[in-house]
């Protein structure tokens, strides 16, 4: 585990190598080559510390939480709530009760969208009236959104009669604060957008959009899937109302996500998933729900996953999120500079010199993204190919698919250089250099 010595500087290669040794999966060869894993934007790998934390819990403390009066139930409940407090502190929440465990970020975003839909049907009583939307109201997203932050809002509009509008993107796939602000009006009830794009790596102008939305009384929902794992995230400082992210993208397990929301909003939002563990009183005619966060955690909770996610957070805190950000931005610049020198490569997103995350999506003249991925895989280099759950963005750019290389704390300069060398060979291999 690396010791933080320069909190704002990129990690040194020796520090990255030390981090990489914590990841058992990265010690293998693929197709006879050392694995260069450049698909962390889809799913990050897990360090030994996270794997061990979940295993220890399952071997010693596992039991149902908030239910039993026996020793293991108490230990399990303590671990579950301690994990909530750890994640709450990580994102700058005012209290642990502002953190709701979900199945993933998609689930978290659906929780908000369908909660608003229920409020619009009269569920939740007077407190939920603040969420009511209907014909004449608008929900604003961007053309660059991941489907998880687009489809739920399409459904909300269809269920309520509201209108879905979107901020258009430019030819490089980015959008501006000015274009977003121009679409916010008194009709706008929800503004939802990604903090960092999973395709372009663009870092959104959060403060300007939040200011405009709140000036018109609109709620702001932030998709933080590509920011929470890769840069400091302070939800209160950003001023948003809700934020969602996933455990599996930040060194944690599958099956757990996080919804952060302002406490007063969570307590007023009606649930859309109901059952055990989230009620106070149930009769045959009526049910009263618990306050947040329990009101949104119906059924058996993801206890071992929460414990493992908390350990992932502690691992990242041990490195320092400013150093994580600096390291990945350094690698992104290295990728952008290298790709710019290769004929026939077209990068989407901000150019070199503009702040962006450590992922780069690109198109190769004459070669399909899936063929690019397979050629790189043959050399032990894992990248993503496809539309990255962002079909409208790719359609706007005139692309069926792109290849995407995404970095993380265990990505070395050597990994990036191997990637660049292989990309430089792709067009010649497929005879697309003419």
N, C-alpha and C positions, 0 to 999 in steps of 0.2 A: 504494500500500500504506500502510495507516494505521500511525502510530507510537504505541506504547503510552505514554500519559502518566498515566492514572488506572486502575490495574489492576483495580479493583473497581467501576468506574462504568459505566453504560450508554454505548454509543457515541453520540457526538453525531451530529446529522443530517448535518453536513458530512463527518464521518468515514465514515458509511454511504454517502453519495453517492460519496466517493472509492473505497471498496471496490467499489461497484456498477459503476464504470467499468472495473474489471478483468474483468468478465464480458461477453464479446461478445454472448452470446445475450440479455442483458437490455437491450440497446440498441435492440431492435426494437419495432415496433408490432404488435399483434394486433387484428384487426377494427377498425383505425383508431384504436386507443387505445394509449398506452404500456403495455408489458407489466408487470403487477404479478404476480410469480410467488409464489404462496402455496401451493405444493405441494412444498416441500423435504423434508417428512416422508416423501414417497415417493421422490423422487430430487432431490438437490441439483444446482445448476448448477456449472460448472467455470470457475475463473478462467483468464485467459490464461497465468499462470505455470505452471499444471498442464498445460495443453494444450501449451505450449512444451517443458516438461520431457520429456514422453513423446515428442514429435516429435524433440527433440534426440537422445534415446537411440536411437530407431529409425533416425535418419539417420546416426549415428556409431558406436554401440557394440553394436548388436543381434547376438546370437549365443546359442547354447545355453549354459546355465550348468552348472557343476560337471561338464563333460564334455570340452571341448576343451583343448588345450595351446597354442593360438594366441593372439595378442594380443587379438582381439575377444572370445574366450571369457573371457579373464581380466578384461577391462574389464566385460563383461556380468555376470560373477559378482560382481565387486566392487560394482557398482551394485545388484545384487539383494540382497546381504547388507547393504550400507549402508542400504538402504531398510528392511530388517528391524530393524536397530539403531535407526533413527529412530522407527519405530512403537513398538518396545519401550519406548523412553524416554518416549514420549508417554503411554503408559498405565501407567507405573510398574512395568514388568516387572523382575524381578531380573536377567535376562540376555536377549539377543536370541534365545537358543534356546528361550525360552518363547513365541515368536510363530510360529504356523503360518499360512502362506498358504493360503487356501481360495478357492473360486469366489465365495462370498458368505457372509453370515451364516447363511442356511439350511443351506448345505453344512457350515459349522462346527458347527452344532448337531446335524446328522445324524452328523457325524464322532464326536462324543461319544456320542450315543445308540447308534449301531451298534457303536462300539468296546466299549461296556459289554455290548451283546448278544453280541458275539464272545467277550468275557471270560467271560460267563455260560455259553457253550458249551464252555468249557475252552481257548479259544485264548489265547495270550500267556504260558502257563506260570505258575509260582508267583507271579511279580510281579503278574500280572493278577488274582489271586484276590481282591484287595481290591475289585474292581469287580463281583464276581459277585452277581447278584440272581436271585430265583426266586419261586415261590408263597409267599405269606405276607409278602413284602416289598412296600413301597409307594414309588411315585414321586409327588411332590407338585408341582402347578403351581397357577396361579390361573385363575379364570374369565375373566380379562381378557386372556389371552395371545394374541399374534399366532399364526396357524396354524403358523408356522415353529418356535415354541417350545411347541407343543401336539402336533401330529401325530407328530413323531419320538418323543415320550414315549408316545403311544398305541401306536405300533408296538413300542417297547421292551417295554411291558407285555404286548402280545399275543405277542411272541416268547418271553418269559421266564416268563409266568404271574404276573408281579407285578401289583399293583393300582394303577391310576391314581386319585389323589384330587386334589381341587382346593379352593382357598380361595374361598369365595363372595364376590361383590361386592355392595355396597349399591345402592340405587336410583339413585345418581349414577355408578355404574360403578367406584367405588374400593373398595379392601379395606384391612384394618388389620393391623398387626403382631400384635395380639392374636389375631385370627382365624387367622392363619397359624401362629403358635406353638402354638396349641391343637391343630393337626392334626399336628404333628411328634412322632414317637415313636421307639422303638427299631426299629420296623418300617420307618421311612423311610430309604431309601438315596440318593435324589436329590431335591433341591429345585431347581426351575427356574422363574425368573420374570424379567420385564422390569424393568430398572432404571428406565426411564421408559415409560409406556404410550403406544403409538402412536395410541390413540383418546382417552383422557381427559387425557393430559399429566401424570398422577399420577407423582410421584417416590416410588419404593418405599422402605420402611423397611429398607434392606439390612442394617444392623448387627444389628438385633434378630433378623431371620430367620437370618442367618449364625450368630449365637451359639447359637440354638436348634438349628439343623441340626447344627452341629459338636458340640454337647453330646451328641447322639445318634449321632454317627459318620456323618452323612449328607454327601454331596457337594453343593456349591452351584454351579449353572450360571446365569450371568447373561446375559440378552439385553441387550446394551449398544448396540443399533442406534440408539436414540433418545437415548442419553446421550453416547456417545463424540464425536459431532459437535458437541454443544451445551453441554457443561459439562465441567469438569475431571474426569478419570477416572483414579483410582489404584487399580489392581486389588489391589495388596498391602494398601493401607490399608483397602479394603472387606472384605478377608478372604475373598473368594470363591475357588472352586477353578478354575473355567473362566469365560471371558467371550468373547462373540462380537459382532462388528460388521462392517458392510459399507463398502466404499470409496465406492460411489456416493451414499451419504447424507452424506458429509463432504467434498464438493468434489472427490472422486477419480473414477476411471473405473469403469465396469461391469466385471464379470468378476473382481473380487478382493474377498475378505473376509479377516477375521482371526479366528483362534481363539487366545486366550491361555489357557495352562494352567500350573499349577505344574509345575516341571520334573520332579519325582519322579513326578507323576501322568502326564504325557505319556510319559515313558520306560516306564511300566508298562502304558499303555493299548494294546491291540492295534489295528493299523490295520484299516479296513474297505475301503479302496480300495488295490489293489496293482498292481504293475507295475515299470517301470524307475524309476531315480533314488532309490529308497527301500530298496535292498537292500545287503547286504554280500557274501553268498555265495548262489549259486543252483546247485543240482544238479537232476537230474531227479526227485528224491524229496523235496527239502526246500529251504526258503528261510530265510535269516536276515535280519532287518530292521535298518536303521540306527536309531540313537537319534533322539529328537526334535530338531529339527522335521522332518528329512528323511523320517522314516518315514511321515509323513502327506502328503507332497508327491509322490505318484506321477505319472509322466508328464511332459509338457512344462509347465514352470512359467509362471505369469503374470508375466513379467519386466518388460515395459514398464509393465504395470499397477501393479506394486509400486513402480517408480520414480516413477510419477505420484502414487500414494497418498502416498509419502514427501514429495513436493513439496506436496501438499495439507496434510499435517500441519505442514510448515514455515510454510505460509501462515497456518494457524490459530494456530500458536504466535506468529507475528508480531503478530497482533491481541491474543492473550491469552485463554485459555479462560474466565477469570473475567469478562472483558468480554463475551465471546460470551454467556455465561449471563445476565449482567445485562441485556444488550440484549434478548434474547429474552423474558425474564420481564417486562421493561417493556412490550414489545409485546403480550404475552399479557394483561396487565392492561388495556391500552388496548382490546384486542378484547373482553374480558369486560365491561368497563364500557359499551362502546358497544352490545354485543348485548343487555345487560340493559335498555337503554332502548328496545328495539324490540319492540313487541307481537307475540306469537305465536312467539317464538324460545325454544327450550329447549336450554341448554348441558349437555353431559354432562361429568362430571369435577369436580375441586375448584372451589369458588367463588372469586371474587375475594378476594385477601388470603392465600390458601393457596399456598405454593410449588408451582409447576408448570412444565412446559416451555413453549416458545413455540408450542404448537399448541392449537387449540380446535376440537372437534367439536360440532355442533349440529343440531337438528331444527327444521324450519319447519312450523308448523301448516298443513295443507291443501296442502302442496307437496312433491312427491317430491324427494329429494336430487339426483337426476340433473337435474331441471328447474332446481333452484337453481344447480347447476354451469353449466348451459348459459346461463342468464340472465347469470351473472357473466362467463362466457367471452365473451359478446357485447360486453362492455365491457372486454375485455382483462385480465380478472382470472382467474388460474388457481387453482382449488381442487380438492380431491379429493372424490369422492362415491362412496358404496358402503358395504360393511361393513368395509373396510380390513383384510381378512384376519383378522377377529375376529368370526366369526359367532356363537359362543356368547355373547359379551358383548352383541352387539346383540339377540340373542334374549332374554337376561335382561332387557334394558332395554325390551323390547317394541317394538323398532324394526327395520325391514327394512334401513334404511341411514341414514347421517348425512352431512352435509357437513363437511369438515375444512379449515380454513385453517392452514397451518404456515409459520413464519417462519424466517429464517436471517440471517447476517451482512449480507446485501445488502438486507434488507427495511427499507423506510423507514416512518416514521409516515404519510407520504402514501399509501403502498400500503395500509396498514391503514385509513386514513380512507376511501379510495375503496371498499374492500371493505365497510365498514360502511354507507356510503351506498347501495351497490348492494343489500345484504341488506335494508335498510329498504324497498326498492322491490319486493321479490320478491312478497310476498303480494298487493299491489295489482295488480301486472302479471298475476298468474294468477287474479285474482278470488277470492282466498281470505281476504278480510278480514271476511267476515260471521261 
